[in-house]
Amino acid sequence: MTALTTSTAPDAGVPAPTYDRTAATVGIVHFGFGNFHRSHQAMYLDRLMDTGEGLDWGICGVGVLPQDAAMRDAMRAQDCLFTLVVRHPDGSLEPRVVGSVLEYLFGPEDADAVYARLVDPAVRVVSLTVTEGGYLKNAATGAFDAGDEAVLHDVGDLEHPRTAFAYIVEGLRRRRAAGLPPFTVLSCDNLQGNGDVCRQTVVGFARLVDPELAAWIEAAVSFPNCMVDRITPATTDADRETLLHDFGIEDRWPVPAEPFTQWIVEDEFPLGRPPLEAVDVQFVDDVKPYELMKLRLLNASHQAIAYLGAPLGYTLVDEAMRDERIRTYLERYMADEAAPTLGELPGIDLPAYMATLVERFANPGIKDTLVRLATDGANRMATFTLPAVRANLEAGRPVALGALMVAAWAEYWALIARGGLPDSEVPPDVHASTLRAAAASDDPAAFVEVEAIFGDLGTDERFRGEFLRARAEIAAEGVAAAVDTALA
């Protein structure tokens, strides 16, 4: 048994950093230091550093929430090392010790240390994976929510922030006061125009602090858009036990992931960036077409799997994908209602991409859970599915399959309201109480009348009709029958 640390990593018996981590320095500060960041951005930088390049682009992870104390403890015990375990469809595992993370700071215990790192001239990029719901915006309108409770707290107490955006705005203010150029802010979350959304939130927050600062940020700070892709489940005790049993490595928080990975980034980094093109990151002038493709195909399909699969008794994604109804529904939804909303995609074989997605979802080695896909569903549906419904309504195209997905979501929350799912399978959602109440209402249309999520979409007669028909069939006959009807 090997407890993972700097001294034991070279002898762990699996691939580990060949570069001298003591010679590396921090160039990136990352907020939202969870599994996806570690399987994706940290992996790419580790791969780059292993070529001998990019040693001045090490990562400082930052925890903002009280629950991030668990990650703090794991990272400190392991010298910020962790094991990335790639799960192949044939069941084989491919572990690698990742060393690109050099430091982890826990904001609730030492905000000053986070600010000091943000003002460090060596830091040229600040990146984020704070989830779709973490951007302090109204789910229906997408506008910055200046009345959010966390925003109001942070504007009044920047010394004890609760949000990543308070740190970013105050960090930029201090750099400006010190005569330092601003760092680039890079959102790596699943949002259409994630850089644009991030700019809106940062500027909106700054405007509450100091309008002059907000104007400077708007003019001087770069917010590139990017598209990120890698299915990365939550870590379980079984992951820890397998790593220990099969490879002899004791890792408090290993990261499981699928083999596929993709990162496409707009090349807008005024202070420079790591040469990640050397490790297959694509830098482009406009990422939006590729970003939209991923959000409306992969991410929307994840929502469908969650809400169609859970009522049928499935808990894992690959289990649900063995159901021919669900598999066929996804193929039809992507081809008939999602793909027509995408426009031109230079260099992309769209049918091949969609076929690859179905294969990835079916990978039995990933063991991704439906509850993870359903987490923060209000923000995810508003980001991934509802925009495609709107686009199809405007173009006069069919919306039956999208409406079925929304109806399944409504019945999923009705099932939760009836106590039909165990607590362990009820997903966290900032709109949970609203979703429960609307789904359990005697009026079946109440669900799509939640303006904070649907805006005016619930008043569209064609969508409303398709939704009510699908919901009535699910309630009366079940999800399987409703899917059969839609596919017929």
C-alpha positions in Angstrom: 0.0 0.0 0.0 1.3 3.5 -1.0 -0.2 6.6 0.5 0.1 9.1 -2.4 2.6 11.9 -1.7 5.5 13.5 -3.6 8.0 11.0 -2.1 5.9 7.9 -3.0 4.5 8.9 -6.4 7.7 7.9 -8.4 7.4 4.4 -6.9 3.7 4.0 -7.1 3.9 1.5 -10.0 1.7 3.7 -12.3 2.6 6.5 -14.7 3.5 9.7 -12.7 5.1 13.1 -13.3 8.6 12.9 -14.8 9.0 16.7 -14.4 10.4 18.4 -11.3 7.4 19.8 -9.5 9.7 21.8 -7.2 10.8 23.7 -10.4 7.2 24.5 -11.4 5.4 27.7 -10.5 1.8 28.8 -10.3 0.4 30.6 -13.4 -3.3 29.6 -13.1 -5.7 30.0 -10.2 -8.8 27.8 -10.5 -12.1 28.1 -8.7 -14.4 25.1 -8.5 -11.7 22.5 -7.9 -13.8 19.4 -8.5 -13.6 16.1 -10.5 -14.2 17.7 -13.9 -11.4 20.2 -13.6 -9.0 17.5 -12.4 -9.9 15.1 -15.2 -9.7 17.8 -17.9 -7.8 21.1 -17.5 -5.4 19.7 -14.8 -4.8 16.6 -17.0 -4.0 18.7 -20.1 -1.5 20.8 -18.1 0.1 17.7 -16.6 0.4 16.2 -20.0 2.1 19.4 -21.2 4.5 19.6 -18.3 5.5 16.0 -18.9 7.0 17.2 -22.2 9.1 19.7 -20.3 7.0 22.7 -21.4 4.6 24.9 -19.4 6.3 24.5 -16.0 5.3 28.2 -15.2 1.6 27.3 -15.7 1.0 25.2 -12.6 -2.4 25.4 -10.9 -3.5 26.8 -7.6 -6.9 25.3 -6.7 -9.2 27.4 -4.6 -12.1 26.2 -2.4 -14.8 28.8 -1.7 -17.6 26.8 0.0 -17.5 25.3 3.5 -17.8 21.8 2.0 -14.6 22.3 0.1 -12.7 21.6 3.4 -12.8 17.9 2.4 -10.9 18.7 -0.8 -8.5 20.9 1.2 -7.7 18.0 3.5 -7.2 15.6 0.7 -4.9 17.9 -1.3 -2.8 18.9 1.6 -2.3 15.2 2.7 -1.2 14.3 -0.8 1.0 17.3 -1.8 -1.8 18.2 -4.3 -1.3 15.0 -6.2 -4.2 12.8 -7.3 -4.8 9.8 -9.5 -6.8 10.1 -12.7 -8.2 6.7 -13.6 -9.4 6.3 -17.2 -12.2 3.7 -17.5 -12.2 1.9 -20.8 -15.3 0.2 -22.2 -13.7 -3.3 -22.0 -13.4 -2.8 -18.2 -9.7 -2.1 -18.1 -8.4 0.8 -16.0 -5.6 3.2 -16.9 -4.3 5.2 -13.8 -2.0 8.2 -13.9 -0.8 10.4 -11.1 -1.4 14.0 -12.0 1.1 16.7 -10.7 0.1 19.9 -12.4 -1.7 21.2 -9.2 0.9 22.9 -7.0 -1.2 24.5 -4.3 -4.7 24.4 -2.8 -6.1 27.4 -0.9 -9.3 27.3 1.2 -11.0 30.7 1.1 -13.2 30.4 4.2 -10.1 30.0 6.4 -7.7 32.4 4.6 -9.2 34.7 2.0 -6.1 36.9 2.2 -4.0 34.1 0.8 -6.3 33.7 -2.1 -6.1 37.5 -2.8 -2.4 37.4 -2.5 -2.2 34.7 -5.1 -4.6 36.6 -7.5 -2.3 39.7 -7.2 0.8 37.7 -8.0 2.1 38.9 -11.4 3.0 35.3 -12.3 -0.8 34.5 -12.3 -2.0 35.2 -15.8 -5.2 33.1 -16.0 -8.0 32.6 -13.6 -10.3 29.7 -14.6 -13.6 28.4 -13.3 -15.7 25.3 -13.1 -18.5 26.4 -10.8 -21.4 24.5 -12.5 -24.1 26.0 -14.7 -26.0 27.3 -11.7 -23.0 29.1 -10.2 -23.0 32.1 -12.4 -25.5 34.1 -10.3 -28.0 34.5 -13.2 -31.7 34.2 -13.6 -32.4 30.8 -15.2 -35.1 32.1 -17.5 -33.6 35.4 -18.7 -29.9 34.7 -18.2 -29.4 38.1 -16.7 -27.1 38.7 -13.8 -29.1 38.4 -10.6 -28.0 41.4 -8.5 -30.5 40.4 -5.8 -28.9 37.0 -5.2 -28.3 36.4 -1.5 -24.7 35.5 -1.9 -24.1 38.6 -4.1 -25.6 40.9 -1.5 -23.4 39.3 1.2 -20.2 39.5 -0.8 -20.7 43.1 -2.0 -21.0 44.0 1.7 -18.1 41.9 2.9 -15.4 41.3 0.3 -13.0 40.2 3.1 -15.1 37.0 3.7 -16.5 36.0 0.2 -18.9 33.2 -0.5 -18.6 33.3 -4.3 -15.7 32.9 -6.8 -16.8 36.1 -8.5 -16.2 38.2 -5.4 -12.6 36.9 -5.3 -12.2 37.6 -9.0 -13.6 41.2 -8.8 -11.6 42.1 -5.7 -8.5 40.4 -7.2 -8.9 42.5 -10.3 -9.4 45.7 -8.2 -6.2 45.0 -6.3 -4.2 44.3 -9.5 -5.5 47.6 -11.0 -4.6 49.5 -7.8 -1.1 47.9 -7.9 -0.6 48.9 -11.6 -0.6 45.3 -12.8 -2.3 44.1 -16.0 -5.5 42.0 -15.5 -5.4 38.3 -15.7 -7.6 36.4 -18.3 -10.8 34.9 -16.9 -11.5 31.5 -18.5 -14.9 29.8 -17.8 -14.7 26.0 -18.4 -18.4 25.4 -17.5 -21.1 23.9 -19.8 -22.7 27.1 -20.8 -23.4 28.5 -24.3 -21.0 31.5 -24.6 -19.5 30.6 -21.2 -17.0 33.4 -21.5 -19.7 35.9 -22.3 -21.8 34.7 -19.4 -18.7 34.9 -17.1 -18.1 38.5 -18.3 -21.7 39.4 -17.6 -21.4 38.1 -14.0 -18.0 39.6 -13.3 -19.0 43.0 -14.7 -22.4 42.9 -13.1 -20.9 42.1 -9.7 -18.2 44.8 -10.1 -20.8 47.4 -11.0 -22.3 46.9 -7.5 -18.9 47.4 -6.0 -17.5 50.3 -8.1 -18.9 51.4 -11.5 -15.6 52.7 -12.6 -13.9 49.3 -11.8 -16.7 47.6 -13.8 -16.0 49.8 -16.8 -12.3 49.0 -16.6 -13.0 45.3 -16.4 -15.3 45.5 -19.4 -12.7 47.2 -21.5 -9.5 45.5 -20.3 -10.2 41.9 -19.2 -10.4 39.0 -21.7 -13.1 36.3 -21.2 -12.5 33.7 -23.9 -15.3 31.2 -24.7 -14.4 27.5 -24.7 -16.0 24.1 -25.2 -15.0 21.4 -22.7 -15.9 17.7 -22.9 -15.2 14.7 -20.8 -17.7 12.5 -18.9 -16.4 12.5 -15.3 -18.5 10.8 -12.6 -18.3 11.5 -8.9 -15.7 9.6 -6.9 -17.1 6.7 -4.8 -15.6 4.5 -2.1 -15.5 1.7 -4.7 -13.1 3.9 -6.8 -10.8 4.3 -3.8 -11.0 0.6 -2.9 -10.3 -0.5 -6.5 -7.3 1.8 -6.8 -5.9 0.4 -3.5 -6.6 -3.3 -4.4 -5.6 -3.3 -8.0 -2.7 -0.8 -7.9 -1.7 -0.5 -4.3 -2.3 3.3 -4.2 -4.0 4.9 -1.3 -5.6 8.1 -2.7 -8.2 10.0 -0.7 -9.9 11.5 -3.8 -9.0 9.8 -7.1 -10.8 10.9 -10.3 -12.6 8.4 -12.6 -13.2 9.5 -16.3 -13.9 8.2 -19.7 -11.2 7.9 -22.4 -12.7 10.7 -24.6 -11.6 14.3 -23.9 -11.9 17.5 -25.9 -11.1 21.2 -25.3 -11.7 23.9 -27.9 -10.7 27.5 -26.8 -10.9 31.0 -28.3 -7.3 32.2 -28.5 -7.7 35.5 -26.5 -5.0 35.6 -23.8 -3.3 39.0 -23.5 -0.8 37.9 -20.9 0.0 34.7 -22.7 -1.1 31.1 -22.2 0.4 27.6 -21.9 1.2 26.0 -25.3 -1.6 23.4 -24.9 -1.9 22.9 -28.7 1.0 20.6 -28.2 -1.3 18.2 -26.2 -4.3 18.3 -28.6 -6.2 21.4 -27.3 -7.7 23.3 -30.2 -7.4 27.1 -30.3 -9.9 28.8 -32.6 -11.2 32.3 -33.5 -14.8 31.3 -32.7 -15.8 28.4 -30.5 -19.6 29.0 -30.5 -20.6 26.5 -33.2 -18.6 23.7 -31.4 -19.9 24.7 -28.0 -23.5 24.7 -29.1 -23.0 21.3 -30.7 -21.9 19.8 -27.4 -24.4 21.5 -25.2 -27.5 20.6 -27.3 -26.4 17.1 -28.1 -24.3 15.6 -25.2 -25.6 17.7 -22.3 -29.2 17.7 -23.4 -29.1 14.0 -23.9 -27.8 13.6 -20.4 -30.9 15.3 -19.1 -33.1 13.0 -21.1 -31.3 9.9 -19.8 -31.8 11.1 -16.2 -35.5 11.9 -16.5 -36.5 9.0 -18.7 -34.3 6.5 -16.9 -35.0 7.1 -13.2 -38.8 6.3 -13.4 -37.9 3.0 -15.1 -35.7 2.0 -12.2 -32.3 2.7 -13.6 -29.6 4.3 -11.5 -26.6 4.1 -13.8 -26.3 5.7 -17.3 -25.0 2.6 -19.0 -28.0 0.6 -17.6 -30.4 3.1 -19.1 -28.6 3.0 -22.4 -29.2 -0.8 -22.6 -32.9 0.1 -22.8 -33.7 0.2 -26.6 -36.4 2.8 -26.1 -34.1 5.3 -24.4 -31.3 4.7 -26.9 -33.7 5.2 -29.8 -35.2 8.3 -28.2 -31.7 9.8 -27.9 -30.8 9.0 -31.5 -34.1 10.6 -32.7 -34.0 13.6 -30.4 -30.4 14.5 -31.5 -31.1 14.0 -35.2 -34.6 15.4 -35.5 -34.7 18.3 -32.9 -31.2 19.1 -31.7 -29.1 18.9 -34.8 -31.3 21.2 -36.9 -30.7 24.1 -34.4 -26.9 24.0 -34.8 -26.1 25.6 -38.1 -22.7 25.2 -39.8 -20.0 23.1 -38.1 -16.8 23.4 -40.0 -14.8 20.2 -40.0 -17.4 18.2 -38.0 -19.0 14.9 -39.2 -22.2 15.4 -37.2 -23.7 11.9 -37.7 -20.4 10.4 -36.6 -20.3 12.7 -33.6 -23.8 11.7 -32.5 -23.0 8.0 -32.9 -19.9 8.5 -30.8 -22.0 10.1 -28.0 -24.3 7.1 -27.9 -21.2 4.8 -27.6 -19.8 7.0 -24.8 -23.0 7.0 -22.8 -23.1 3.2 -23.0 -19.6 2.7 -21.6 -20.1 0.3 -18.7 -16.8 1.2 -17.1 -17.9 4.8 -16.3 -20.7 3.9 -13.9 -22.1 7.4 -14.1 -25.2 8.0 -12.1 -28.6 9.4 -13.2 -28.7 11.5 -10.0 -25.5 13.3 -11.0 -26.9 14.1 -14.4 -30.1 15.4 -12.8 -28.2 17.6 -10.3 -28.9 21.3 -10.8 -31.5 20.3 -13.4 -33.3 23.7 -13.5 -30.2 25.4 -14.7 -29.1 22.6 -17.0 -32.5 22.2 -18.7 -32.6 26.0 -19.2 -29.2 25.9 -20.7 -29.2 22.7 -22.8 -32.8 21.8 -23.8 -35.1 24.8 -23.7 -33.0 26.9 -26.1 -33.4 24.2 -28.7 -37.1 24.0 -28.1 -37.3 27.8 -28.6 -35.3 27.6 -31.8 -37.5 24.9 -33.2 -40.7 26.8 -32.3 -39.4 29.9 -34.1 -38.5 27.9 -37.2 -41.8 25.9 -37.2 -40.0 22.6 -36.7 -41.2 19.7 -34.4 -40.8 20.0 -30.6 -42.5 16.8 -29.5 -39.4 15.0 -28.3 -38.1 18.1 -26.5 -41.6 18.5 -24.9 -41.5 14.9 -23.8 -38.1 15.4 -22.1 -39.6 18.4 -20.2 -42.7 16.3 -19.3 -40.5 13.5 -18.0 -38.7 16.1 -15.9 -42.0 17.3 -14.5 -43.1 13.7 -13.7 -39.7 13.0 -12.2 -40.2 15.8 -9.7 -43.8 14.7 -9.1 -42.4 11.2 -8.3 -40.0 12.9 -5.8 -42.9 14.9 -4.3 -44.7 11.6 -3.7 -41.7 10.1 -2.0 -41.2 7.7 -4.9 -37.4 8.0 -5.0 -35.1 7.4 -2.0 -33.3 10.4 -0.6 -30.0 9.3 -2.1 -31.5 9.6 -5.6 -33.0 13.1 -5.2 -30.7 15.5 -6.9 -29.6 18.8 -5.4 -31.2 21.8 -7.1 -31.4 25.4 -6.1 -35.0 25.4 -7.4 -35.9 22.1 -5.7 -38.8 23.5 -3.6 -40.3 25.3 -6.6 -40.0 22.2 -8.8 -41.6 19.9 -6.2 -44.5 22.3 -5.7 -45.1 22.9 -9.4 -44.8 19.2 -10.3 -47.3 18.2 -7.5 -49.9 20.8 -8.4 -53.3 19.8 -9.5 -52.7 21.9 -12.6 -50.4 19.9 -14.9 -49.4 23.0 -16.7 -48.1 24.7 -13.5 -44.6 23.2 -14.1 -44.0 25.1 -17.3 -45.4 28.2 -15.8 -42.5 28.6 -13.5 -41.3 31.8 -15.0 -37.8 31.8 -13.4 -37.1 28.7 -15.5 -39.3 28.8 -18.5 -39.8 32.5 -19.1 -42.7 32.9 -21.6 -42.1 29.4 -23.1 -44.9 28.0 -21.0 -47.4 30.2 -22.7 -46.5 29.0 -26.2 -49.6 27.1 -27.4 -47.7 24.5 -29.5 -45.1 23.7 -26.8 -47.7 23.7 -24.1 -50.0 21.3 -26.0 -47.1 18.9 -26.7 -46.0 19.1 -23.0 -49.5 18.4 -21.6 -50.1 15.5 -24.0 -46.8 13.9 -23.1 -47.3 14.5 -19.3 -50.8 13.1 -19.3 -49.5 9.9 -21.1 -46.6 9.5 -18.7 -49.0 9.9 -15.7 -51.5 7.5 -17.1 -49.4 4.9 -18.9 -45.8 5.5 -17.8 -42.6 6.7 -19.4 -42.2 3.6 -21.7 -45.5 4.1 -23.3 -45.0 7.8 -23.7 -41.7 7.2 -25.5 -43.2 4.6 -27.7 -45.9 7.1 -28.7 -43.4 9.8 -29.4 -41.2 7.5 -31.5 -44.2 6.2 -33.5 
